Amino acid sequence: MSLISFDSVSRVYARGDQATVAVENVSLSIHDQEFVALVGPSGCGKTTMLRMVAGLDFPTAGHVFVGQRPVCAPGADRAVVFQQFALFPWKTVRENIAFGLKCRKIGRNERARRVERYLKMMGLEDHGDAYPHQLSGGLQQRVAIARSYAVDPDVLLMDEPFGALDAQTRILMQEELIRLSRANPRTILFVTHSVEEAVYLADRVVVMAARPGRIREIVDIGSTRLTENWANLLIDEVMDLESFVHLRTKIWKLLRDEIATTNSPLEASPSSFSDDDPPPNGLEFTSRRKYAN
């Protein structure tokens, strides 16, 4: 069953006499409890697609469906995690996690049970009474993810959720997200500029072309993950596998021509790299042992 569907979706933004086509004729189906990552140059429509699923933006043409229903507004079946942590600074960690539950009129006892469950699941037991300014960026993002999971959404929408974190914390959060998605599966649509992050986390990676945003290719990761048994390996072990490097390089090659025509954060003079070179530092690579020599 397809939980999220884009049916010939286009999105055009009008500014005075000018029109910008952000997304053009995109069709995509995301299955129940599937993890799909969107990668591509800046301005290719990744966040626009996510916002349309969230009900924060709407197609100019075509339709977006969640659970066979057209998306007309935000809904309780979808939760969004943004790059900026978007926590209430005057509320404690417990109160932030409980906020969505309270809005949905969940009883006090059930709210407390869910809050404690996700405090434990996200390793936040010692921080329940802390305020956001007393937490590191990684801990704040854990709170944001816990708050999203606590409301029990069918769909989790994540827009560069680890983009503001340092490299070490980012790796830890990637491992936490994998662990959480296995323990408590959700349908996840994940926007990232990092090819490495997309390959490590997703079942499928949707490679977007430069504006106007179109799907260039969809790369299957899940079958390789199962065959190579990535689930039992640490992140640095996965990233050193030949299969991982092959998928990462394949996606980078797909993006190379698109990146060369944009001012994307991914751009790093791609013409200076041969097909056998590792992708450049702009792709936020964290595992480099294969290329240490």
Buried (B, 14 or more C-beta within 10 A) or exposed (E): EBBBBBBEBBBBEEEEEEEEBBBBBBEBBBBBBBBBBBBBBBBBBBBBBBBBBBBBBBBBEBBBBBBEEEBEEEBEBBBBBBBEBEBEEEBBBBBBBBBBBEEEEBEEEEBBEBBBBBBEBBEBEEBBEBBBEEBEBBBBBBBBBBBBBBBBBBBBBBBBBBBBBEEEBBBBBBBBBBEBBEEEEBBBBBBBBBBBBBBBBBBBBBBBBBBBBBBBEEBEBEEBBEEBEBEEBEBEEBBBBEBBBEBBBBBBBBBBEBBBEBEBBBBBEBEEBEEEEBBBEBBBBBBEEEEEE
